[in-house]
């Protein structure tokens, strides 16, 4: 609590991972604070489809960035690659780093031991990539059972008076039964 806003995400990782551990569809969300500058904050959502051989299919990244007008944007992303080490960590390459893109550069990556969750971010940055495996069938009430720990962070671009950016965050848990 206080003036420091953080989100921490931890997952159990594999002891015997390979590029094949990452296969199929994932639904990704991204929140980034390039150079810790609230005037460059960005958020995005996109699909990641891994081939199990170190490549992601071309995708469209949708979101917004304060320094790019804070309006809805779409970024075409192709040639995305990944590499997974045996300990479940690795990298994902979104191309050259650029403040003119919603998501770019090389991100550190970890895949959960069951392959159902990816987390990542820039090794020297202030961002978070989180991608659960995409559902293969329509969701139902039974899809979401158990205890969930939640956290969120939002960059508000202006308050009601039209004054500057500010960050809010929250955390908690819920028992979905």
N, C-alpha and C positions, 0 to 999 in steps of 0.2 A: 504494500500500500504506500501511497505517497506520490511523489512527482516522477518516479521512474516507472515507465510502462513497458512491461515485458510479457512475452508469451513463451512458455517452455513446453516442448513436446518431446516425449520420450517413447521409444518403442523397443520391444525385444527384437534383436537382429539375429540373423542366421550365422551359424558357424561354418556352413558349407555352401555359400552362395556362389552363383555364376551369373553370366548375362541371361541364361535361360530362366533364372529365378524371377525375372521381370518379363512377363508375357501376358498379353491381353489388354483389355481396356481399363483405364483409370480416369476418374473425374477430378481434375486439379483445380485448386484455388491458390492464388498467389497474392501476397501483400508485401510491398517493398518500400523501403525508405532509403533510396540511394544517397550515399554520403551523409546519412542521418539528417537530411534536409527535408523539412515538412513541405517545402515548395516543390518537391519532386516526388512526393508520395504517389504510389500507383497500386492498383488492385486489378486482378484479372482472373478469369476463369477459362478453362479449356479442357479438351479431351486429350489424353495421351494413350496411344495404342502401340504397345511394345511388341516387337517381333521375336523376342527371346535371343536375338543375335547381336544386340547393341544398337538397334535403330528404333526410332519412333516414326510412325506415319506422319505425313504432313498434316497440319492442323490449323485451325483459326483460333487465335487468342483474342478474347473480347474483354474490355475493361476500360479504365480511364486512368489518366495521370495528371496531376495538378499542373506540371510544367508543359503539358501538351494540350492545354485548354480545358482540362477537367470535364470533357465531354466524352460520350461513348465512342470508343475506337475499336477497330478490328485490325489485328496484326497477323499477316500470313506467316506461318512458320514451317519451313521444310528443312530437310537435312539434319534433323535433330538426332543426336547420338547419345548413347550412355555406355558406361563401363562399370561393372559391379565386381568388387574384389571378394575373396572367399569369406571375409568377415561381414558381408552384407552392406558395406559402404561403397561409395563410388562417386561418379560425376555424371552430370547431364550437361550437354553443350547446346545452348540456344543461339550460337553464333557469336559474333563480336559484341562486346559490351557497348551499350549505347543508351544514353538518356532519352533518345528519340524512339525507343521501343518499350512496350509494356513489360516484356520479360526478355532478358538478353544475357550474354556471357556464360561462363561456366559456373554451374552451381554444384555444391556438394550434395550428396544424395545418400539416403539409407533406405533399404527395403526391409520390411518386417519379416520375421522368421517364417510366417505363413504366406508371404508374398501378397498380402491383401492391402498393405498400406505403404506409401512412399512419403518420406519427409525430406526436406532439403532447404537449401538457401546458399547465399554467397558466402564463401569462407571468410571474407573480410568485410562483409556487409551487414545490413540490418534488414533482413527480409525472411519470409517463410513461404515455402512451397509445401503443400500437403495434398495428397492425392489418394483417396481410398479406391479400391477396385470398383469399377462400375457394376451396377446391378445387371444381371443377365435376364431377369424376369421383372415384371412390375412389382413395385413395393406394396406391402400390405402392413397391417398393424403388427403382424408377427415378425416382420423384418427387423423391427427395432425393439428388442428386449434386452433388459439388463441395465446396469448402471453406466451412465455416460458422464465423463468429466468434460466440462465446456469452458472455453475461453474465447474472448473476442476482443478485437481492437479495431477502432474506426477512426479514420481521419475525416473530420468534419471541415469542409472547405470554408464555411462561413457560418457565423451564428445568425440569429434572426435580424440583428442590426446590420448585417453585411460585413462585420469585422472579421478579419483573418482566420487562419487555420488553427484548429486545436485537435487534440487526440483524446479519445475516451476509451476506456477498456473495462472489461468485466470478466468474471469467472464464477463457476459454481458447478453443481452436479444435478443430475436428475435420474430417477429410477423409472425407466420405461417398462411397464408391465402390461 
